[in-house]
Amino acid sequence: MGEAAEPAGPPGSAGRPGIVPAARRLLSNAESLAYWGAVAPLAARLPASLAYRVACRHGDWICRHWPGKRPEIVRNLRLVLGDELGEEEAERVARDAFRFLSCQVIDTMLLRGRARSLGRLVEIRGREHLEAALAGGKGAILCGAHFGSHLSASSLLHASGFPLTTIGRWHWNFTPGLSSVERRFWDLVCARRVLRHRQRPNIEPWPGQIQAAVQAAAALRANEVVMITSDAEPLDGDRTAIEVPFLGRQARLQPGVVTLAQLTGAPVLMAFVYRLADYRHQIVEISPPVPMQGETATAFGRCVAAMEAAIRTSPAHWFYWFQMEDLIALGLIPAAPPDGAAAVSPQLAADEHAGRMAELQQSTR
């Protein structure tokens, strides 16, 4: 299954083990804790124009004081996108990436109450597609990426009347070395604010377990919405990933969105969140249903192509530029395998995926 449960910004990123070193560095930094715990909650009480100005200033501060991270982002952008971005443009994208992360914390704070403070700043385009999908009575699956303020947007969709549940993992639930105090802190400042605007508790997928699929299928049978981000790299021990064309290379991604759609008959719609030039206004774009006909790789390829188009259109929104290890795990930047390690063959992955499909069909009937 894809992953969705990810807080805004490196301190609370979820479902991506590759970003753990960056997260732990920030977690040990009192400034980061102060921003989430004090500065952002207070700034969110200001008029929106001032609140997001504070966020941008904070993003600029992090950009200057996080040693080596801005050059790493620029290098990652150039390695993956190549000549699409010149050096100057890559620098601008890196600056905006830091600003967007800080702005997403303000988004999270504005989910207070019925999320009306955030709702006034966000336009939802394509509501009619989601409404039409739910009219079919089989629920609807929203497929997205770790792109923009997707967790807050999911909360906003639920607050606006769509019964929505996310699938994903909070990183602090499985990251070694985090204290119970740190875990509790992120539960309070992020997860609690986001998950109060959900139809059901967050669904956490783990390799080799089918409970997440069973829970998601139950939500869809109740004609609800399930949100999945499908750009997450597979965890160790997860052999359900398949190779698909993505950003000019063959990436290993999990086709859980297609698996769930094939099991339940629920339509799949793409959803992406874009921040406008003033940093405070956003647009949620929901597509018409994506065709799910054909083999798993073919159907999933359509979803991946939509993710790629969004990333190429607005690269600063994508989280994965922050850590080269994430991009290596996805297969977007080459890396030599460890000595004695054997890669999983595409045929083996396909065979295991087929076996898992059969098991899931029995469990979700």
C-alpha positions in Angstrom: 0.0 0.0 0.0 1.1 3.5 -0.5 1.7 5.8 2.4 0.0 9.1 3.3 0.5 9.8 7.0 3.2 12.4 6.8 3.4 15.7 8.8 4.4 18.9 7.1 8.2 19.2 7.0 11.3 17.2 7.9 10.7 17.2 11.7 7.5 15.1 11.3 7.9 13.3 8.0 6.3 9.9 8.0 6.5 6.7 6.0 9.9 7.5 4.5 12.7 5.8 6.5 15.3 7.5 4.2 14.5 10.9 5.7 15.1 9.7 9.3 18.6 11.1 9.6 17.4 14.6 8.7 14.4 14.2 11.0 16.6 13.2 13.9 18.9 16.1 13.4 16.0 18.5 13.5 14.4 16.7 16.4 17.5 17.4 18.4 17.4 21.0 17.5 15.4 23.1 20.0 14.6 25.6 17.3 12.6 23.0 15.4 10.7 22.0 18.4 10.1 25.6 19.3 8.7 26.4 15.8 6.2 23.5 15.9 5.4 23.9 19.6 5.2 27.7 20.0 6.1 29.9 17.1 3.8 28.3 14.5 0.7 28.0 16.8 1.1 31.7 17.8 1.8 32.8 14.2 -1.4 31.0 13.0 -3.4 33.3 15.2 -2.2 36.3 13.1 -3.9 37.4 9.8 -3.0 34.9 7.2 -0.7 37.2 5.2 1.4 37.7 8.4 1.3 34.1 9.4 2.7 32.8 6.2 5.2 35.6 6.0 6.5 34.3 9.3 6.6 30.8 7.8 8.6 32.0 4.8 11.1 33.7 7.0 11.5 30.6 9.1 12.0 28.6 5.9 14.7 31.0 4.8 16.4 30.7 8.2 16.4 26.9 7.9 17.8 27.1 4.4 20.7 29.2 5.6 21.4 27.3 8.9 20.9 23.6 7.8 24.5 22.9 6.8 24.8 21.3 3.4 21.1 20.7 2.9 20.4 23.4 0.3 23.4 22.2 -1.9 22.1 18.6 -1.5 18.6 19.6 -2.7 20.1 21.5 -5.7 22.3 18.5 -6.6 19.3 16.1 -6.3 17.2 18.3 -8.5 19.9 18.4 -11.2 20.6 14.7 -11.0 16.9 13.7 -11.5 15.6 16.5 -13.7 18.8 17.2 -15.6 18.7 20.0 -18.1 15.1 20.8 -17.2 16.4 23.0 -14.4 19.4 25.4 -14.7 21.5 26.2 -11.7 19.6 29.4 -10.9 16.2 27.8 -11.2 17.3 24.8 -9.0 18.4 27.3 -6.3 15.0 29.0 -6.5 13.2 25.6 -6.2 15.4 24.7 -3.2 14.5 28.0 -1.5 10.8 27.4 -2.1 11.0 23.8 -0.9 12.1 25.1 2.5 9.4 27.8 2.5 6.7 25.3 1.6 7.7 23.0 4.5 7.4 25.8 7.0 4.1 26.9 5.5 2.7 23.4 5.9 3.2 23.8 9.6 0.9 26.8 9.6 -1.6 24.8 7.5 -1.6 22.2 10.2 -2.3 24.8 12.9 -5.2 26.3 10.9 -7.0 23.0 11.1 -8.3 24.1 14.5 -12.0 23.9 15.1 -13.8 23.0 11.8 -10.8 24.0 9.7 -12.5 27.0 8.4 -9.4 29.2 8.8 -7.6 27.0 6.3 -10.7 26.4 4.2 -10.9 30.1 3.4 -7.4 29.9 1.8 -7.9 26.7 -0.2 -9.9 26.2 -3.4 -11.0 22.7 -4.2 -11.2 22.0 -7.9 -12.8 18.8 -9.1 -15.3 18.3 -6.3 -17.8 17.2 -8.9 -15.5 14.3 -9.9 -15.3 13.0 -6.3 -19.1 13.4 -5.8 -19.8 11.5 -9.0 -17.4 8.7 -7.9 -19.2 8.4 -4.6 -22.5 8.3 -6.3 -21.5 4.9 -7.7 -21.7 3.5 -4.2 -18.3 1.8 -4.1 -16.4 4.5 -2.4 -13.5 6.4 -4.0 -9.7 6.2 -3.8 -7.7 9.4 -4.0 -4.2 8.8 -5.2 -1.5 11.4 -4.6 2.1 11.9 -3.7 4.2 13.4 -0.9 3.5 16.6 -2.7 2.4 19.9 -1.2 0.4 20.1 2.0 -1.4 16.8 1.3 -2.2 15.9 4.9 -3.8 19.2 5.7 -5.7 19.0 2.3 -7.0 15.6 3.3 -8.2 17.0 6.5 -9.9 19.9 4.7 -11.7 17.5 2.3 -13.1 15.6 5.2 -14.1 18.8 7.0 -15.9 19.9 3.8 -18.1 16.9 3.8 -16.2 13.9 2.3 -15.8 11.0 4.7 -12.1 10.5 4.3 -9.5 8.1 5.8 -5.8 8.1 5.1 -3.4 5.1 4.7 0.1 5.7 6.1 2.7 5.4 8.8 3.9 8.1 11.3 7.7 7.8 11.3 8.1 8.3 15.0 6.2 5.1 15.6 9.0 3.0 14.2 12.2 5.2 14.1 14.8 3.8 16.4 16.4 6.1 18.9 13.4 8.5 19.5 12.4 9.0 23.1 8.9 8.5 24.3 8.8 12.3 25.0 9.6 13.0 21.3 7.0 10.5 20.1 4.4 12.1 22.3 5.4 15.6 21.2 4.8 14.8 17.5 1.6 13.0 18.3 0.3 16.1 20.1 1.6 18.9 17.7 0.9 17.1 14.4 -1.0 13.8 14.4 -3.7 15.0 16.8 -4.4 18.1 14.7 -4.5 16.2 11.4 -6.3 13.1 12.4 -9.2 14.8 14.1 -10.5 15.5 10.6 -10.8 11.9 9.5 -13.7 9.4 9.2 -11.7 6.6 10.7 -8.4 6.1 12.5 -5.3 6.2 10.3 -4.6 2.9 8.6 -1.0 1.8 8.9 0.4 -0.6 6.3 3.3 -3.0 7.1 5.1 -5.4 4.9 3.6 -8.9 4.9 0.4 -7.9 6.6 -3.1 -7.6 4.9 -4.9 -5.7 7.7 -4.5 -2.4 6.0 -6.2 -3.7 2.8 -9.0 -5.2 4.9 -9.6 -1.9 6.7 -9.4 0.2 3.6 -11.8 -2.2 1.8 -14.3 -1.8 4.7 -14.2 2.0 4.3 -14.8 1.8 0.6 -17.7 -0.6 1.1 -19.2 2.0 3.4 -19.0 4.4 0.4 -16.2 6.5 1.9 -13.0 8.0 0.6 -9.5 6.5 1.1 -6.4 8.6 0.4 -3.1 6.9 -0.6 0.2 8.5 -1.6 1.9 6.2 -4.1 5.4 7.7 -4.4 6.8 6.2 -1.2 9.8 3.9 -1.5 9.3 0.3 -0.3 10.3 -0.6 3.2 12.9 -3.3 3.8 11.2 -6.7 3.4 8.4 -5.4 1.2 8.5 -7.3 -2.1 5.2 -6.0 -3.5 6.9 -3.1 -5.4 7.1 -3.1 -9.1 9.2 -1.2 -11.6 7.5 1.6 -13.5 8.7 4.6 -15.6 9.0 7.6 -13.3 10.9 10.8 -13.8 13.0 9.4 -16.7 14.0 6.2 -14.9 12.6 2.8 -13.7 11.5 3.4 -10.2 10.3 0.8 -7.6 6.9 1.8 -6.3 4.1 0.0 -4.5 0.9 -0.4 -6.7 -1.3 -0.7 -3.6 -3.8 1.8 -5.1 -4.4 -0.4 -8.1 -4.6 -3.5 -5.8 -7.3 -1.9 -3.7 -9.2 -0.6 -6.7 -9.2 -4.1 -8.3 -10.3 -5.7 -5.1 -13.2 -3.3 -4.4 -14.2 -1.8 -7.8 -13.7 1.7 -6.3 -12.7 4.4 -8.8 -9.3 6.0 -8.5 -8.9 9.8 -8.8 -5.6 11.7 -8.7 -5.3 14.6 -6.1 -2.6 17.2 -5.8 -2.2 20.3 -3.7 -0.5 23.4 -5.2 0.6 26.5 -3.2 0.2 29.8 -5.0 2.8 32.6 -5.3 1.6 34.4 -2.2 2.4 31.2 -0.2 -0.9 31.3 1.7 -3.5 30.3 -0.9 -3.6 26.8 -2.2 -5.5 24.8 -4.8 -6.5 21.1 -4.4 -7.0 19.6 -7.9 -9.0 16.3 -8.1 -9.0 14.6 -11.5 -11.7 12.5 -13.2 -11.3 8.7 -12.6 -8.2 7.1 -13.9 -8.8 4.0 -16.1 -7.8 0.8 -14.2 -8.1 -1.6 -17.1 -5.1 -3.8 -18.0 -2.3 -5.3 -16.1 -1.3 -3.9 -12.7 1.8 -2.3 -14.1 -0.2 -0.7 -16.9 -2.9 0.7 -14.7 -0.5 1.9 -12.0 1.6 3.5 -14.7 -1.2 5.9 -15.4 -1.2 7.0 -11.8 2.6 7.4 -11.8 2.5 9.4 -15.0 0.1 11.9 -13.3 2.5 12.1 -10.3 5.4 12.8 -12.6 3.5 15.5 -14.4 2.7 17.3 -11.1 6.4 17.0 -10.0 7.8 18.3 -13.2 5.2 21.2 -13.2 6.1 22.3 -9.7 9.1 20.5 -8.3 9.4 22.5 -5.1 6.2 20.8 -3.8 7.8 17.3 -3.7 9.4 16.2 -0.4 11.9 13.7 -1.7 14.5 16.3 -2.9 15.6 16.7 0.8 17.3 13.3 1.0 19.5 11.6 -1.6 18.9 8.2 0.2 15.2 8.5 -0.6 15.9 9.0 -4.3 18.3 6.1 -4.4 15.8 3.9 -2.7 13.2 4.8 -5.3 15.7 4.1 -8.1 15.9 7.7 -9.3 19.6 8.0 -8.5 21.8 4.9 -9.1 23.7 3.3 -6.3 25.8 0.2 -6.3 24.2 -2.7 -4.3 26.0 -3.8 -1.1 28.4 -6.7 -1.4 26.6 -10.0 -1.5 23.2 -8.4 -1.9 21.0 -9.6 -4.7 18.3 -7.5 -6.3 14.7 -8.7 -6.4 14.0 -9.7 -10.0 10.9 -8.1 -11.7 9.5 -11.6 -12.2 9.8 -12.5 -8.6 8.1 -9.3 -7.6 5.3 -9.9 -10.0 4.8 -13.5 -8.8 4.7 -12.4 -5.2 2.3 -9.6 -6.1 -0.1 -12.1 -7.8 0.0 -14.3 -4.7 -0.7 -11.4 -2.5 -3.7 -10.4 -4.6 -5.2 -13.9 -4.3 -4.8 -13.7 -0.5 -6.3 -10.3 -0.3 -9.3 -11.3 -2.4 -10.1 -14.0 0.1 -9.7 -11.7 3.1 -11.8 -8.8 1.8 -14.8 -10.7 0.6 
